[in-house]
Amino acid sequence: MGAHSAGMAGAGQGLGPGPQAGMQQLFEELAEGGNGLNTLTRMFSLDDTEFWKGALVGAAAVLLLTNDQVQDALFKSGAKAKSAVKSGTDKLKERVSASSVKEADS
């Protein structure tokens, strides 16, 4: 296992600095039977703003997909918006057809 571990460390170093290299090391540690809780704690750094952005987006998605009242409100708003757009396009069509009739009469 020692020779295999040394080969893996060399592969991880080849990735260079950055989040991918860190993740590679964490996965290698988990695969070799390292302390899972410690590794997971390092994976989910509480100072990482990208993590918190993702957590907020995920929480919002769960709220929207599971809350019936929120879904009803969104669908009603969507239906009203669709109705307003349709009404606007109908009025625009009427204006275009009326102006084309006036031009034809001239």
ChimeraX attribute file (.defattr): number of C-alpha atoms within 10 A of each C-alpha:
attribute: neighborCount
match mode: 1-to-1
recipient: residues
	/A:1	7
	/A:2	7
	/A:3	8
	/A:4	8
	/A:5	13
	/A:6	11
	/A:7	11
	/A:8	15
	/A:9	14
	/A:10	10
	/A:11	14
	/A:12	18
	/A:13	13
	/A:14	10
	/A:15	13
	/A:16	11
	/A:17	10
	/A:18	8
	/A:19	11
	/A:20	12
	/A:21	15
	/A:22	17
	/A:23	15
	/A:24	17
	/A:25	18
	/A:26	19
	/A:27	16
	/A:28	16
	/A:29	15
	/A:30	16
	/A:31	10
	/A:32	11
	/A:33	9
	/A:34	13
	/A:35	10
	/A:36	14
	/A:37	10
	/A:38	11
	/A:39	16
	/A:40	13
	/A:41	10
	/A:42	13
	/A:43	16
	/A:44	11
	/A:45	12
	/A:46	11
	/A:47	8
	/A:48	10
	/A:49	10
	/A:50	11
	/A:51	14
	/A:52	14
	/A:53	11
	/A:54	11
	/A:55	12
	/A:56	12
	/A:57	12
	/A:58	12
	/A:59	12
	/A:60	11
	/A:61	11
	/A:62	11
	/A:63	13
	/A:64	15
	/A:65	11
	/A:66	10
	/A:67	10
	/A:68	11
	/A:69	10
	/A:70	13
	/A:71	14
	/A:72	12
	/A:73	11
	/A:74	13
	/A:75	12
	/A:76	12
	/A:77	12
	/A:78	12
	/A:79	12
	/A:80	12
	/A:81	12
	/A:82	12
	/A:83	12
	/A:84	12
	/A:85	12
	/A:86	12
	/A:87	12
	/A:88	12
	/A:89	12
	/A:90	12
	/A:91	12
	/A:92	12
	/A:93	12
	/A:94	12
	/A:95	12
	/A:96	12
	/A:97	12
	/A:98	12
	/A:99	12
	/A:100	12
	/A:101	11
	/A:102	10
	/A:103	9
	/A:104	8
	/A:105	7
	/A:106	6
